[in-house]
Amino acid sequence: MLFRSAIVLDVGALFDKPGVYDAFVGYQWWINKFGNNHNNVVGSYETTPYFGVGVHF
């Protein structure tokens, strides 16, 4: 099971260029990664916060 969510902010709108620059922050939760049992296999359970920026050409 994989759950991924993110909140995206259009940063370009602050500089009168909407739709060009984005900033985002999110969270990912993954259990039984790659079909492995999370109780028996090390690395088959993941929780990760993430962030980043995007540029649209």
N, C-alpha and C positions, 0 to 999 in steps of 0.2 A: 504494500500500500504506500503510495507516494502522495504527499500533500505539499503543495507549494503555493505560497501567496506573496503578493508584493503590492506596495503602494507606490504609484508613479506620479511624479510632479513635473509638469511642463515648465521647466526653468526658462525656456526661451520666451515664454509669455511675459516674463519680468523685464526682458530687454527688447520688447516689440518684435520678436521673431518667434511667434507660436509655432509649435510643431517641429522645431529644429533640435532643441536640446531637452533631454529628459534626465531626471535623477530619480533613483528608486531605492527602496529598502524593503527587505522581505525575509521570509523564514521558510525553511524546508524541513520536513519531517518524513523520514523514510524508514519503514519497518519491513523486515523480510526482503532486504535489498537483493536483487538478482535472483529471487525465488528461494533464498537460503533461510533456514529457520533462525530467527534472531536469538533464540535461547541456546543454540548449539554452535553457531558459527560467528567468530569474532569479525566485526566489521559489517555485519548485515543489518545494523541499526544506526541511523544517522539523524542528528538534529543540527541544523546549520543556519545561522543568521547570515544574510548577505546584503550587499549594497553595491551600487554602481552608477554609472552615467551612460547616456546614449546620445549619439548624434545621427540625425536623419539627413541624408544627402538628397 
